[in-house]
Amino acid sequence: MADLPHTRVTVLAEDALTGLLLPFWQLVIGAFVVFVVLISVARLARRGRSRMTTALLVTAAAIAGFAVVGVLLQG
């Protein structure tokens, strides 16, 4: 019995359970992010027009920056 080869056992049930739960957790996280974004936009809108303009400019700059970094890292 000591000379028998050791076989590697793969636990498929654990992978299947994780595969079933993963989309659910992505949905929960996505819903939470949307909720927080809506709350922050509502607070920002209550503060006035000048703050909204500044926030839009900062957001546009961040999007452009991420796009440039993505293009530079891709090549």
C-alpha positions as CSV (number, residue, x, y, z in Angstrom):
1,M,0.0,0.0,0.0
2,A,2.9,2.3,0.5
3,D,3.8,2.0,-3.1
4,L,0.5,3.3,-4.5
5,P,0.7,6.6,-6.3
6,H,-0.9,9.6,-4.6
7,T,-3.7,11.1,-6.6
8,R,-4.8,14.6,-6.2
9,V,-8.4,15.0,-5.3
10,T,-10.2,18.1,-6.6
11,V,-13.2,19.3,-4.6
12,L,-15.8,20.3,-7.3
13,A,-18.6,21.1,-4.9
14,E,-16.8,24.0,-3.4
15,D,-16.0,25.5,-6.8
16,A,-19.6,25.1,-7.9
17,L,-20.9,26.8,-4.8
18,T,-18.5,29.7,-5.3
19,G,-19.6,29.9,-8.9
20,L,-23.2,30.2,-8.0
21,L,-22.7,32.8,-5.3
22,L,-20.3,35.0,-7.2
23,P,-23.0,36.7,-9.5
24,F,-25.1,37.4,-6.4
25,W,-22.3,39.2,-4.5
26,Q,-21.4,41.2,-7.6
27,L,-25.1,42.3,-7.8
28,V,-25.1,43.3,-4.1
29,I,-21.8,45.3,-4.5
30,G,-23.1,47.0,-7.6
31,A,-26.3,48.0,-6.0
32,F,-24.4,49.4,-3.0
33,V,-22.2,51.4,-5.3
34,V,-25.2,52.8,-7.2
35,F,-26.9,53.7,-3.9
36,V,-23.8,55.6,-2.6
37,V,-23.4,57.4,-5.9
38,L,-27.0,58.6,-5.9
39,I,-26.7,59.8,-2.3
40,S,-23.5,61.8,-3.1
41,V,-25.0,63.3,-6.3
42,A,-28.1,64.4,-4.3
43,R,-25.9,66.0,-1.6
44,L,-23.8,67.7,-4.3
45,A,-26.8,69.0,-6.1
46,R,-28.2,70.6,-2.9
47,R,-24.9,72.5,-2.4
48,G,-25.4,74.6,-5.5
49,R,-24.5,75.1,-9.1
50,S,-20.8,76.1,-8.6
51,R,-20.0,72.9,-6.7
52,M,-21.7,70.9,-9.4
53,T,-19.6,72.5,-12.1
54,T,-16.4,71.9,-10.2
55,A,-17.4,68.3,-9.5
56,L,-18.2,67.7,-13.2
57,L,-14.8,69.2,-14.2
58,V,-13.0,67.0,-11.7
59,T,-14.9,63.9,-12.8
60,A,-14.1,64.7,-16.5
61,A,-10.4,65.1,-15.7
62,A,-10.4,61.8,-13.8
63,I,-12.0,59.9,-16.6
64,A,-9.6,61.4,-19.1
65,G,-6.7,60.5,-16.9
66,F,-7.8,57.0,-16.5
67,A,-8.3,56.7,-20.2
68,V,-4.8,58.0,-20.9
69,V,-3.3,55.6,-18.3
70,G,-5.2,52.7,-19.8
71,V,-4.0,53.4,-23.3
72,L,-0.4,53.8,-22.1
73,L,-0.4,50.6,-20.1
74,Q,-2.1,48.7,-22.9
75,G,0.7,49.1,-25.4
